[in-house]
Amino acid sequence: MPKRVAVLDTVRLNAYALIAEAVEGGVLRGWDRAHKHTETPGAFHIRQEIAEAVLLNLTEVLVFSED
């Protein structure tokens, strides 16, 4: 589990930009993975790879509660 770091009140994160970058990177990674072994993957395979890559990228920048 990552170590929590205290952030001063003067520092703010742009959550939208952070999440948008993770999603965009996931879409690109998923597209590349879908085309890794074939130049003509099916639509289902493309969607599956993109969804998996986006979720993986989001877990790198977001911490989900275990509740």
CHARMM-style PDB file with segment names, atoms N, HN, CA, C and O in Angstrom:
ATOM      1  N   MET     1       0.849  -1.174   0.000  1.00  0.00      PROA
ATOM      2  CA  MET     1       0.000   0.000   0.000  1.00  0.00      PROA
ATOM      3  C   MET     1       0.894   1.236   0.000  1.00  0.00      PROA
ATOM      4  O   MET     1       1.870   1.298   0.747  1.00  0.00      PROA
ATOM      5  N   PRO     2       0.560   2.230  -0.844  1.00  0.00      PROA
ATOM      6  CA  PRO     2       1.396   3.429  -0.913  1.00  0.00      PROA
ATOM      7  C   PRO     2       1.362   4.214   0.391  1.00  0.00      PROA
ATOM      8  O   PRO     2       0.354   4.243   1.097  1.00  0.00      PROA
ATOM      9  N   LYS     3       2.477   4.841   0.685  1.00  0.00      PROA
ATOM     10  HN  LYS     3       3.296   4.817   0.112  1.00  0.00      PROA
ATOM     11  CA  LYS     3       2.579   5.662   1.884  1.00  0.00      PROA
ATOM     12  C   LYS     3       1.802   6.959   1.681  1.00  0.00      PROA
ATOM     13  O   LYS     3       1.923   7.599   0.636  1.00  0.00      PROA
ATOM     14  N   ARG     4       1.010   7.346   2.669  1.00  0.00      PROA
ATOM     15  HN  ARG     4       0.912   6.826   3.518  1.00  0.00      PROA
ATOM     16  CA  ARG     4       0.263   8.604   2.590  1.00  0.00      PROA
ATOM     17  C   ARG     4       1.195   9.764   2.887  1.00  0.00      PROA
ATOM     18  O   ARG     4       2.023   9.695   3.795  1.00  0.00      PROA
ATOM     19  N   VAL     5       1.055  10.818   2.121  1.00  0.00      PROA
ATOM     20  HN  VAL     5       0.383  10.874   1.382  1.00  0.00      PROA
ATOM     21  CA  VAL     5       1.893  11.998   2.284  1.00  0.00      PROA
ATOM     22  C   VAL     5       0.987  13.189   2.559  1.00  0.00      PROA
ATOM     23  O   VAL     5      -0.019  13.377   1.874  1.00  0.00      PROA
ATOM     24  N   ALA     6       1.331  13.977   3.534  1.00  0.00      PROA
ATOM     25  HN  ALA     6       2.148  13.824   4.090  1.00  0.00      PROA
ATOM     26  CA  ALA     6       0.553  15.177   3.843  1.00  0.00      PROA
ATOM     27  C   ALA     6       0.817  16.229   2.764  1.00  0.00      PROA
ATOM     28  O   ALA     6       1.961  16.473   2.382  1.00  0.00      PROA
ATOM     29  N   VAL     7      -0.258  16.844   2.284  1.00  0.00      PROA
ATOM     30  HN  VAL     7      -1.188  16.646   2.594  1.00  0.00      PROA
ATOM     31  CA  VAL     7      -0.141  17.885   1.258  1.00  0.00      PROA
ATOM     32  C   VAL     7      -0.593  19.193   1.880  1.00  0.00      PROA
ATOM     33  O   VAL     7      -1.649  19.260   2.510  1.00  0.00      PROA
ATOM     34  N   LEU     8       0.207  20.225   1.702  1.00  0.00      PROA
ATOM     35  HN  LEU     8       1.064  20.170   1.191  1.00  0.00      PROA
ATOM     36  CA  LEU     8      -0.133  21.539   2.253  1.00  0.00      PROA
ATOM     37  C   LEU     8      -1.374  22.100   1.575  1.00  0.00      PROA
ATOM     38  O   LEU     8      -1.708  21.705   0.458  1.00  0.00      PROA
ATOM     39  N   ASP     9      -2.053  23.013   2.242  1.00  0.00      PROA
ATOM     40  HN  ASP     9      -1.783  23.334   3.149  1.00  0.00      PROA
ATOM     41  CA  ASP     9      -3.253  23.635   1.692  1.00  0.00      PROA
ATOM     42  C   ASP     9      -2.985  24.402   0.407  1.00  0.00      PROA
ATOM     43  O   ASP     9      -3.909  24.643  -0.369  1.00  0.00      PROA
ATOM     44  N   THR    10      -1.750  24.785   0.171  1.00  0.00      PROA
ATOM     45  HN  THR    10      -0.999  24.590   0.801  1.00  0.00      PROA
ATOM     46  CA  THR    10      -1.440  25.579  -1.020  1.00  0.00      PROA
ATOM     47  C   THR    10      -1.265  24.721  -2.263  1.00  0.00      PROA
ATOM     48  O   THR    10      -1.170  25.255  -3.368  1.00  0.00      PROA
ATOM     49  N   VAL    11      -1.219  23.416  -2.109  1.00  0.00      PROA
ATOM     50  HN  VAL    11      -1.295  22.982  -1.212  1.00  0.00      PROA
ATOM     51  CA  VAL    11      -1.053  22.517  -3.250  1.00  0.00      PROA
ATOM     52  C   VAL    11      -2.386  21.843  -3.537  1.00  0.00      PROA
ATOM     53  O   VAL    11      -2.998  21.252  -2.647  1.00  0.00      PROA
ATOM     54  N   ARG    12      -2.823  21.937  -4.769  1.00  0.00      PROA
ATOM     55  HN  ARG    12      -2.325  22.417  -5.492  1.00  0.00      PROA
ATOM     56  CA  ARG    12      -4.079  21.286  -5.161  1.00  0.00      PROA
ATOM     57  C   ARG    12      -3.829  20.459  -6.413  1.00  0.00      PROA
ATOM     58  O   ARG    12      -3.078  20.858  -7.303  1.00  0.00      PROA
ATOM     59  N   LEU    13      -4.464  19.314  -6.461  1.00  0.00      PROA
ATOM     60  HN  LEU    13      -5.073  18.990  -5.738  1.00  0.00      PROA
ATOM     61  CA  LEU    13      -4.361  18.458  -7.634  1.00  0.00      PROA
ATOM     62  C   LEU    13      -5.507  18.759  -8.585  1.00  0.00      PROA
ATOM     63  O   LEU    13      -6.627  19.031  -8.153  1.00  0.00      PROA
ATOM     64  N   ASN    14      -5.229  18.710  -9.859  1.00  0.00      PROA
ATOM     65  HN  ASN    14      -4.319  18.489 -10.210  1.00  0.00      PROA
ATOM     66  CA  ASN    14      -6.279  18.837 -10.864  1.00  0.00      PROA
ATOM     67  C   ASN    14      -6.758  17.424 -11.159  1.00  0.00      PROA
ATOM     68  O   ASN    14      -6.219  16.740 -12.028  1.00  0.00      PROA
ATOM     69  N   ALA    15      -7.774  16.998 -10.426  1.00  0.00      PROA
ATOM     70  HN  ALA    15      -8.212  17.554  -9.720  1.00  0.00      PROA
ATOM     71  CA  ALA    15      -8.258  15.622 -10.531  1.00  0.00      PROA
ATOM     72  C   ALA    15      -8.726  15.306 -11.950  1.00  0.00      PROA
ATOM     73  O   ALA    15      -8.483  14.208 -12.452  1.00  0.00      PROA
ATOM     74  N   TYR    16      -9.396  16.258 -12.597  1.00  0.00      PROA
ATOM     75  HN  TYR    16      -9.594  17.150 -12.189  1.00  0.00      PROA
ATOM     76  CA  TYR    16      -9.889  16.027 -13.960  1.00  0.00      PROA
ATOM     77  C   TYR    16      -8.726  15.723 -14.899  1.00  0.00      PROA
ATOM     78  O   TYR    16      -8.787  14.765 -15.670  1.00  0.00      PROA
ATOM     79  N   ALA    17      -7.680  16.522 -14.841  1.00  0.00      PROA
ATOM     80  HN  ALA    17      -7.631  17.300 -14.215  1.00  0.00      PROA
ATOM     81  CA  ALA    17      -6.527  16.319 -15.728  1.00  0.00      PROA
ATOM     82  C   ALA    17      -5.838  14.990 -15.432  1.00  0.00      PROA
ATOM     83  O   ALA    17      -5.420  14.281 -16.348  1.00  0.00      PROA
ATOM     84  N   LEU    18      -5.725  14.662 -14.164  1.00  0.00      PROA
ATOM     85  HN  LEU    18      -6.064  15.238 -13.420  1.00  0.00      PROA
ATOM     86  CA  LEU    18      -5.081  13.415 -13.769  1.00  0.00      PROA
ATOM     87  C   LEU    18      -5.858  12.201 -14.285  1.00  0.00      PROA
ATOM     88  O   LEU    18      -5.278  11.260 -14.826  1.00  0.00      PROA
ATOM     89  N   ILE    19      -7.175  12.241 -14.107  1.00  0.00      PROA
ATOM     90  HN  ILE    19      -7.647  13.006 -13.667  1.00  0.00      PROA
ATOM     91  CA  ILE    19      -8.025  11.132 -14.558  1.00  0.00      PROA
ATOM     92  C   ILE    19      -8.083  11.091 -16.082  1.00  0.00      PROA
ATOM     93  O   ILE    19      -8.031  10.010 -16.668  1.00  0.00      PROA
ATOM     94  N   ALA    20      -8.191  12.255 -16.736  1.00  0.00      PROA
ATOM     95  HN  ALA    20      -8.234  13.133 -16.259  1.00  0.00      PROA
ATOM     96  CA  ALA    20      -8.236  12.307 -18.198  1.00  0.00      PROA
ATOM     97  C   ALA    20      -6.962  11.715 -18.804  1.00  0.00      PROA
ATOM     98  O   ALA    20      -7.021  10.994 -19.800  1.00  0.00      PROA
ATOM     99  N   GLU    21      -5.824  12.019 -18.206  1.00  0.00      PROA
ATOM    100  HN  GLU    21      -5.776  12.605 -17.397  1.00  0.00      PROA
ATOM    101  CA  GLU    21      -4.549  11.469 -18.698  1.00  0.00      PROA
ATOM    102  C   GLU    21      -4.503   9.955 -18.524  1.00  0.00      PROA
ATOM    103  O   GLU    21      -4.021   9.241 -19.404  1.00  0.00      PROA
ATOM    104  N   ALA    22      -5.002   9.464 -17.393  1.00  0.00      PROA
ATOM    105  HN  ALA    22      -5.393  10.044 -16.678  1.00  0.00      PROA
ATOM    106  CA  ALA    22      -5.030   8.020 -17.149  1.00  0.00      PROA
ATOM    107  C   ALA    22      -5.956   7.319 -18.138  1.00  0.00      PROA
ATOM    108  O   ALA    22      -5.626   6.245 -18.641  1.00  0.00      PROA
ATOM    109  N   VAL    23      -7.109   7.917 -18.421  1.00  0.00      PROA
ATOM    110  HN  VAL    23      -7.377   8.790 -18.013  1.00  0.00      PROA
ATOM    111  CA  VAL    23      -8.055   7.317 -19.366  1.00  0.00      PROA
ATOM    112  C   VAL    23      -7.472   7.329 -20.774  1.00  0.00      PROA
ATOM    113  O   VAL    23      -7.521   6.317 -21.472  1.00  0.00      PROA
ATOM    114  N   GLU    24      -6.924   8.458 -21.196  1.00  0.00      PROA
ATOM    115  HN  GLU    24      -6.885   9.281 -20.629  1.00  0.00      PROA
ATOM    116  CA  GLU    24      -6.346   8.551 -22.545  1.00  0.00      PROA
ATOM    117  C   GLU    24      -5.209   7.546 -22.719  1.00  0.00      PROA
ATOM    118  O   GLU    24      -5.127   6.862 -23.740  1.00  0.00      PROA
ATOM    119  N   GLY    25      -4.344   7.462 -21.726  1.00  0.00      PROA
ATOM    120  HN  GLY    25      -4.411   8.017 -20.897  1.00  0.00      PROA
ATOM    121  CA  GLY    25      -3.251   6.493 -21.794  1.00  0.00      PROA
ATOM    122  C   GLY    25      -3.762   5.067 -21.837  1.00  0.00      PROA
ATOM    123  O   GLY    25      -3.202   4.223 -22.536  1.00  0.00      PROA
ATOM    124  N   GLY    26      -4.837   4.793 -21.082  1.00  0.00      PROA
ATOM    125  HN  GLY    26      -5.291   5.479 -20.514  1.00  0.00      PROA
ATOM    126  CA  GLY    26      -5.428   3.459 -21.090  1.00  0.00      PROA
ATOM    127  C   GLY    26      -6.034   3.106 -22.426  1.00  0.00      PROA
ATOM    128  O   GLY    26      -5.909   1.972 -22.889  1.00  0.00      PROA
ATOM    129  N   VAL    27      -6.696   4.073 -23.055  1.00  0.00      PROA
ATOM    130  HN  VAL    27      -6.798   4.994 -22.679  1.00  0.00      PROA
ATOM    131  CA  VAL    27      -7.282   3.829 -24.385  1.00  0.00      PROA
ATOM    132  C   VAL    27      -6.171   3.499 -25.380  1.00  0.00      PROA
ATOM    133  O   VAL    27      -6.292   2.548 -26.153  1.00  0.00      PROA
ATOM    134  N   LEU    28      -5.108   4.268 -25.365  1.00  0.00      PROA
ATOM    135  HN  LEU    28      -5.010   5.041 -24.738  1.00  0.00      PROA
ATOM    136  CA  LEU    28      -3.996   4.010 -26.295  1.00  0.00      PROA
ATOM    137  C   LEU    28      -3.339   2.658 -26.021  1.00  0.00      PROA
ATOM    138  O   LEU    28      -3.027   1.910 -26.948  1.00  0.00      PROA
ATOM    139  N   ARG    29      -3.133   2.354 -24.743  1.00  0.00      PROA
ATOM    140  HN  ARG    29      -3.387   2.961 -23.990  1.00  0.00      PROA
ATOM    141  CA  ARG    29      -2.513   1.072 -24.387  1.00  0.00      PROA
ATOM    142  C   ARG    29      -3.422  -0.091 -24.783  1.00  0.00      PROA
ATOM    143  O   ARG    29      -2.954  -1.100 -25.311  1.00  0.00      PROA
ATOM    144  N   GLY    30      -4.727   0.056 -24.523  1.00  0.00      PROA
ATOM    145  HN  GLY    30      -5.107   0.876 -24.093  1.00  0.00      PROA
ATOM    146  CA  GLY    30      -5.677  -0.997 -24.879  1.00  0.00      PROA
ATOM    147  C   GLY    30      -5.759  -1.217 -26.377  1.00  0.00      PROA
ATOM    148  O   GLY    30      -5.820  -2.355 -26.843  1.00  0.00      PROA
ATOM    149  N   TRP    31      -5.760  -0.120 -27.135  1.00  0.00      PROA
ATOM    150  HN  TRP    31      -5.711   0.805 -26.757  1.00  0.00      PROA
ATOM    151  CA  TRP    31      -5.789  -0.224 -28.600  1.00  0.00      PROA
ATOM    152  C   TRP    31      -4.559  -0.981 -29.095  1.00  0.00      PROA
ATOM    153  O   TRP    31      -4.667  -1.872 -29.938  1.00  0.00      PROA
ATOM    154  N   ASP    32      -3.390  -0.621 -28.565  1.00  0.00      PROA
ATOM    155  HN  ASP    32      -3.303   0.103 -27.881  1.00  0.00      PROA
ATOM    156  CA  ASP    32      -2.152  -1.295 -28.964  1.00  0.00      PROA
ATOM    157  C   ASP    32      -2.181  -2.777 -28.588  1.00  0.00      PROA
ATOM    158  O   ASP    32      -1.760  -3.627 -29.373  1.00  0.00      PROA
ATOM    159  N   ARG    33      -2.672  -3.084 -27.396  1.00  0.00      PROA
ATOM    160  HN  ARG    33      -3.013  -2.394 -26.758  1.00  0.00      PROA
ATOM    161  CA  ARG    33      -2.741  -4.485 -26.964  1.00  0.00      PROA
ATOM    162  C   ARG    33      -3.711  -5.288 -27.826  1.00  0.00      PROA
ATOM    163  O   ARG    33      -3.457  -6.452 -28.132  1.00  0.00      PROA
ATOM    164  N   ALA    34      -4.810  -4.672 -28.213  1.00  0.00      PROA
ATOM    165  HN  ALA    34      -5.016  -3.726 -27.964  1.00  0.00      PROA
ATOM    166  CA  ALA    34      -5.792  -5.371 -29.052  1.00  0.00      PROA
ATOM    167  C   ALA    34      -5.199  -5.715 -30.417  1.00  0.00      PROA
ATOM    168  O   ALA    34      -5.594  -6.701 -31.038  1.00  0.00      PROA
ATOM    169  N   HSD    35      -4.261  -4.909 -30.877  1.00  0.00      PROA
ATOM    170  HN  HSD    35      -3.940  -4.107 -30.372  1.00  0.00      PROA
ATOM    171  CA  HSD    35      -3.641  -5.116 -32.188  1.00  0.00      PROA
ATOM    172  C   HSD    35      -2.273  -5.792 -32.091  1.00  0.00      PROA
ATOM    173  O   HSD    35      -1.536  -5.849 -33.075  1.00  0.00      PROA
ATOM    174  N   LYS    36      -1.939  -6.295 -30.926  1.00  0.00      PROA
ATOM    175  HN  LYS    36      -2.537  -6.249 -30.126  1.00  0.00      PROA
ATOM    176  CA  LYS    36      -0.618  -6.881 -30.709  1.00  0.00      PROA
ATOM    177  C   LYS    36      -0.350  -8.107 -31.586  1.00  0.00      PROA
ATOM    178  O   LYS    36       0.741  -8.251 -32.138  1.00  0.00      PROA
ATOM    179  N   HSD    37      -1.331  -8.976 -31.711  1.00  0.00      PROA
ATOM    180  HN  HSD    37      -2.217  -8.859 -31.263  1.00  0.00      PROA
ATOM    181  CA  HSD    37      -1.113 -10.229 -32.442  1.00  0.00      PROA
ATOM    182  C   HSD    37      -1.868 -10.306 -33.760  1.00  0.00      PROA
ATOM    183  O   HSD    37      -1.725 -11.277 -34.504  1.00  0.00      PROA
ATOM    184  N   THR    38      -2.674  -9.285 -34.054  1.00  0.00      PROA
ATOM    185  HN  THR    38      -2.790  -8.496 -33.450  1.00  0.00      PROA
ATOM    186  CA  THR    38      -3.429  -9.279 -35.300  1.00  0.00      PROA
ATOM    187  C   THR    38      -3.697  -7.842 -35.725  1.00  0.00      PROA
ATOM    188  O   THR    38      -3.854  -6.962 -34.879  1.00  0.00      PROA
ATOM    189  N   GLU    39      -3.749  -7.605 -37.013  1.00  0.00      PROA
ATOM    190  HN  GLU    39      -3.622  -8.320 -37.700  1.00  0.00      PROA
ATOM    191  CA  GLU    39      -4.050  -6.264 -37.511  1.00  0.00      PROA
ATOM    192  C   GLU    39      -5.549  -6.018 -37.587  1.00  0.00      PROA
ATOM    193  O   GLU    39      -5.980  -4.878 -37.763  1.00  0.00      PROA
ATOM    194  N   THR    40      -6.350  -7.071 -37.458  1.00  0.00      PROA
ATOM    195  HN  THR    40      -6.000  -7.997 -37.316  1.00  0.00      PROA
ATOM    196  CA  THR    40      -7.807  -6.922 -37.562  1.00  0.00      PROA
ATOM    197  C   THR    40      -8.528  -7.603 -36.396  1.00  0.00      PROA
ATOM    198  O   THR    40      -9.233  -8.591 -36.597  1.00  0.00      PROA
ATOM    199  N   PRO    41      -8.354  -7.076 -35.173  1.00  0.00      PROA
ATOM    200  CA  PRO    41      -9.061  -7.679 -34.034  1.00  0.00      PROA
ATOM    201  C   PRO    41     -10.552  -7.365 -34.110  1.00  0.00      PROA
ATOM    202  O   PRO    41     -10.956  -6.378 -34.725  1.00  0.00      PROA
ATOM    203  N   GLY    42     -11.352  -8.197 -33.491  1.00  0.00      PROA
ATOM    204  HN  GLY    42     -11.024  -8.998 -32.991  1.00  0.00      PROA
ATOM    205  CA  GLY    42     -12.795  -7.967 -33.451  1.00  0.00      PROA
ATOM    206  C   GLY    42     -13.145  -6.824 -32.507  1.00  0.00      PROA
ATOM    207  O   GLY    42     -12.365  -6.474 -31.621  1.00  0.00      PROA
ATOM    208  N   ALA    43     -14.316  -6.254 -32.704  1.00  0.00      PROA
ATOM    209  HN  ALA    43     -14.950  -6.539 -33.423  1.00  0.00      PROA
ATOM    210  CA  ALA    43     -14.762  -5.114 -31.887  1.00  0.00      PROA
ATOM    211  C   ALA    43     -14.820  -5.478 -30.407  1.00  0.00      PROA
ATOM    212  O   ALA    43     -14.435  -4.673 -29.559  1.00  0.00      PROA
ATOM    213  N   PHE    44     -15.296  -6.677 -30.086  1.00  0.00      PROA
ATOM    214  HN  PHE    44     -15.609  -7.331 -30.775  1.00  0.00      PROA
ATOM    215  CA  PHE    44     -15.381  -7.101 -28.691  1.00  0.00      PROA
ATOM    216  C   PHE    44     -13.999  -7.131 -28.048  1.00  0.00      PROA
ATOM    217  O   PHE    44     -13.823  -6.658 -26.925  1.00  0.00      PROA
ATOM    218  N   HSD    45     -13.028  -7.682 -28.754  1.00  0.00      PROA
ATOM    219  HN  HSD    45     -13.172  -8.066 -29.666  1.00  0.00      PROA
ATOM    220  CA  HSD    45     -11.660  -7.777 -28.229  1.00  0.00      PROA
ATOM    221  C   HSD    45     -11.068  -6.376 -28.030  1.00  0.00      PROA
ATOM    222  O   HSD    45     -10.397  -6.127 -27.028  1.00  0.00      PROA
ATOM    223  N   ILE    46     -11.307  -5.482 -28.956  1.00  0.00      PROA
ATOM    224  HN  ILE    46     -11.852  -5.684 -29.769  1.00  0.00      PROA
ATOM    225  CA  ILE    46     -10.803  -4.106 -28.822  1.00  0.00      PROA
ATOM    226  C   ILE    46     -11.403  -3.453 -27.584  1.00  0.00      PROA
ATOM    227  O   ILE    46     -10.675  -2.879 -26.774  1.00  0.00      PROA
ATOM    228  N   ARG    47     -12.725  -3.533 -27.426  1.00  0.00      PROA
ATOM    229  HN  ARG    47     -13.317  -3.999 -28.083  1.00  0.00      PROA
ATOM    230  CA  ARG    47     -13.389  -2.926 -26.266  1.00  0.00      PROA
ATOM    231  C   ARG    47     -12.889  -3.529 -24.959  1.00  0.00      PROA
ATOM    232  O   ARG    47     -12.673  -2.814 -23.981  1.00  0.00      PROA
ATOM    233  N   GLN    48     -12.707  -4.835 -24.948  1.00  0.00      PROA
ATOM    234  HN  GLN    48     -12.882  -5.416 -25.743  1.00  0.00      PROA
ATOM    235  CA  GLN    48     -12.239  -5.524 -23.753  1.00  0.00      PROA
ATOM    236  C   GLN    48     -10.835  -5.058 -23.356  1.00  0.00      PROA
ATOM    237  O   GLN    48     -10.583  -4.769 -22.186  1.00  0.00      PROA
ATOM    238  N   GLU    49      -9.939  -4.989 -24.316  1.00  0.00      PROA
ATOM    239  HN  GLU    49     -10.145  -5.224 -25.266  1.00  0.00      PROA
ATOM    240  CA  GLU    49      -8.567  -4.563 -24.023  1.00  0.00      PROA
ATOM    241  C   GLU    49      -8.514  -3.102 -23.575  1.00  0.00      PROA
ATOM    242  O   GLU    49      -7.756  -2.759 -22.667  1.00  0.00      PROA
ATOM    243  N   ILE    50      -9.316  -2.239 -24.208  1.00  0.00      PROA
ATOM    244  HN  ILE    50      -9.931  -2.518 -24.945  1.00  0.00      PROA
ATOM    245  CA  ILE    50      -9.337  -0.831 -23.825  1.00  0.00      PROA
ATOM    246  C   ILE    50      -9.888  -0.673 -22.415  1.00  0.00      PROA
ATOM    247  O   ILE    50      -9.309   0.052 -21.606  1.00  0.00      PROA
ATOM    248  N   ALA    51     -10.987  -1.331 -22.110  1.00  0.00      PROA
ATOM    249  HN  ALA    51     -11.457  -1.920 -22.767  1.00  0.00      PROA
ATOM    250  CA  ALA    51     -11.579  -1.233 -20.772  1.00  0.00      PROA
ATOM    251  C   ALA    51     -10.597  -1.703 -19.704  1.00  0.00      PROA
ATOM    252  O   ALA    51     -10.446  -1.055 -18.669  1.00  0.00      PROA
ATOM    253  N   GLU    52      -9.935  -2.819 -19.953  1.00  0.00      PROA
ATOM    254  HN  GLU    52     -10.058  -3.345 -20.794  1.00  0.00      PROA
ATOM    255  CA  GLU    52      -8.979  -3.360 -18.984  1.00  0.00      PROA
ATOM    256  C   GLU    52      -7.811  -2.398 -18.772  1.00  0.00      PROA
ATOM    257  O   GLU    52      -7.388  -2.176 -17.637  1.00  0.00      PROA
ATOM    258  N   ALA    53      -7.295  -1.830 -19.851  1.00  0.00      PROA
ATOM    259  HN  ALA    53      -7.639  -2.010 -20.773  1.00  0.00      PROA
ATOM    260  CA  ALA    53      -6.155  -0.920 -19.747  1.00  0.00      PROA
ATOM    261  C   ALA    53      -6.545   0.388 -19.047  1.00  0.00      PROA
ATOM    262  O   ALA    53      -5.762   0.930 -18.267  1.00  0.00      PROA
ATOM    263  N   VAL    54      -7.744   0.892 -19.321  1.00  0.00      PROA
ATOM    264  HN  VAL    54      -8.380   0.452 -19.955  1.00  0.00      PROA
ATOM    265  CA  VAL    54      -8.205   2.123 -18.660  1.00  0.00      PROA
ATOM    266  C   VAL    54      -8.335   1.881 -17.154  1.00  0.00      PROA
ATOM    267  O   VAL    54      -7.872   2.691 -16.352  1.00  0.00      PROA
ATOM    268  N   LEU    55      -8.957   0.782 -16.777  1.00  0.00      PROA
ATOM    269  HN  LEU    55      -9.333   0.124 -17.428  1.00  0.00      PROA
ATOM    270  CA  LEU    55      -9.106   0.480 -15.355  1.00  0.00      PROA
ATOM    271  C   LEU    55      -7.747   0.296 -14.683  1.00  0.00      PROA
ATOM    272  O   LEU    55      -7.554   0.741 -13.551  1.00  0.00      PROA
ATOM    273  N   LEU    56      -6.815  -0.347 -15.359  1.00  0.00      PROA
ATOM    274  HN  LEU    56      -6.972  -0.709 -16.278  1.00  0.00      PROA
ATOM    275  CA  LEU    56      -5.472  -0.520 -14.808  1.00  0.00      PROA
ATOM    276  C   LEU    56      -4.812   0.837 -14.588  1.00  0.00      PROA
ATOM    277  O   LEU    56      -4.217   1.071 -13.536  1.00  0.00      PROA
ATOM    278  N   ASN    57      -4.911   1.725 -15.562  1.00  0.00      PROA
ATOM    279  HN  ASN    57      -5.394   1.534 -16.417  1.00  0.00      PROA
ATOM    280  CA  ASN    57      -4.323   3.055 -15.409  1.00  0.00      PROA
ATOM    281  C   ASN    57      -4.980   3.830 -14.272  1.00  0.00      PROA
ATOM    282  O   ASN    57      -4.300   4.538 -13.530  1.00  0.00      PROA
ATOM    283  N   LEU    58      -6.293   3.702 -14.132  1.00  0.00      PROA
ATOM    284  HN  LEU    58      -6.846   3.127 -14.735  1.00  0.00      PROA
ATOM    285  CA  LEU    58      -6.981   4.418 -13.059  1.00  0.00      PROA
ATOM    286  C   LEU    58      -6.538   3.925 -11.688  1.00  0.00      PROA
ATOM    287  O   LEU    58      -6.449   4.713 -10.747  1.00  0.00      PROA
ATOM    288  N   THR    59      -6.259   2.630 -11.564  1.00  0.00      PROA
ATOM    289  HN  THR    59      -6.332   1.990 -12.328  1.00  0.00      PROA
ATOM    290  CA  THR    59      -5.810   2.114 -10.263  1.00  0.00      PROA
ATOM    291  C   THR    59      -4.412   2.600  -9.916  1.00  0.00      PROA
ATOM    292  O   THR    59      -3.991   2.492  -8.765  1.00  0.00      PROA
ATOM    293  N   GLU    60      -3.688   3.132 -10.891  1.00  0.00      PROA
ATOM    294  HN  GLU    60      -4.030   3.220 -11.827  1.00  0.00      PROA
ATOM    295  CA  GLU    60      -2.371   3.706 -10.622  1.00  0.00      PROA
ATOM    296  C   GLU    60      -2.456   5.107 -10.041  1.00  0.00      PROA
ATOM    297  O   GLU    60      -1.522   5.553  -9.374  1.00  0.00      PROA
ATOM    298  N   VAL    61      -3.567   5.816 -10.281  1.00  0.00      PROA
ATOM    299  HN  VAL    61      -4.326   5.453 -10.823  1.00  0.00      PROA
ATOM    300  CA  VAL    61      -3.691   7.189  -9.794  1.00  0.00      PROA
ATOM    301  C   VAL    61      -4.785   7.365  -8.754  1.00  0.00      PROA
ATOM    302  O   VAL    61      -4.831   8.398  -8.086  1.00  0.00      PROA
ATOM    303  N   LEU    62      -5.668   6.382  -8.598  1.00  0.00      PROA
ATOM    304  HN  LEU    62      -5.631   5.543  -9.141  1.00  0.00      PROA
ATOM    305  CA  LEU    62      -6.757   6.453  -7.632  1.00  0.00      PROA
ATOM    306  C   LEU    62      -6.633   5.302  -6.644  1.00  0.00      PROA
ATOM    307  O   LEU    62      -6.225   4.200  -7.009  1.00  0.00      PROA
ATOM    308  N   VAL    63      -6.983   5.563  -5.406  1.00  0.00      PROA
ATOM    309  HN  VAL    63      -7.315   6.458  -5.109  1.00  0.00      PROA
ATOM    310  CA  VAL    63      -7.012   4.522  -4.394  1.00  0.00      PROA
ATOM    311  C   VAL    63      -8.465   4.253  -4.052  1.00  0.00      PROA
ATOM    312  O   VAL    63      -9.171   5.142  -3.578  1.00  0.00      PROA
ATOM    313  N   PHE    64      -8.907   3.046  -4.288  1.00  0.00      PROA
ATOM    314  HN  PHE    64      -8.333   2.323  -4.673  1.00  0.00      PROA
ATOM    315  CA  PHE    64     -10.289   2.664  -4.029  1.00  0.00      PROA
ATOM    316  C   PHE    64     -10.401   2.080  -2.632  1.00  0.00      PROA
ATOM    317  O   PHE    64      -9.556   1.287  -2.217  1.00  0.00      PROA
ATOM    318  N   SER    65     -11.432   2.466  -1.912  1.00  0.00      PROA
ATOM    319  HN  SER    65     -12.119   3.110  -2.249  1.00  0.00      PROA
ATOM    320  CA  SER    65     -11.673   1.966  -0.565  1.00  0.00      PROA
ATOM    321  C   SER    65     -11.959   0.476  -0.631  1.00  0.00      PROA
ATOM    322  O   SER    65     -12.568  -0.003  -1.587  1.00  0.00      PROA
ATOM    323  N   GLU    66     -11.526  -0.248   0.371  1.00  0.00      PROA
ATOM    324  HN  GLU    66     -11.031   0.141   1.148  1.00  0.00      PROA
ATOM    325  CA  GLU    66     -11.772  -1.688   0.424  1.00  0.00      PROA
ATOM    326  C   GLU    66     -13.097  -2.004   1.102  1.00  0.00      PROA
ATOM    327  O   GLU    66     -13.395  -3.174   1.344  1.00  0.00      PROA
ATOM    328  N   ASP    67     -13.891  -1.002   1.411  1.00  0.00      PROA
ATOM    329  HN  ASP    67     -13.649  -0.052   1.215  1.00  0.00      PROA
ATOM    330  CA  ASP    67     -15.193  -1.201   2.065  1.00  0.00      PROA
ATOM    331  C   ASP    67     -16.171  -1.829   1.124  1.00  0.00      PROA
ATOM    332  OT1 ASP    67     -17.318  -2.072   1.498  1.00  0.00      PROA
TER     333      ASP     67
END
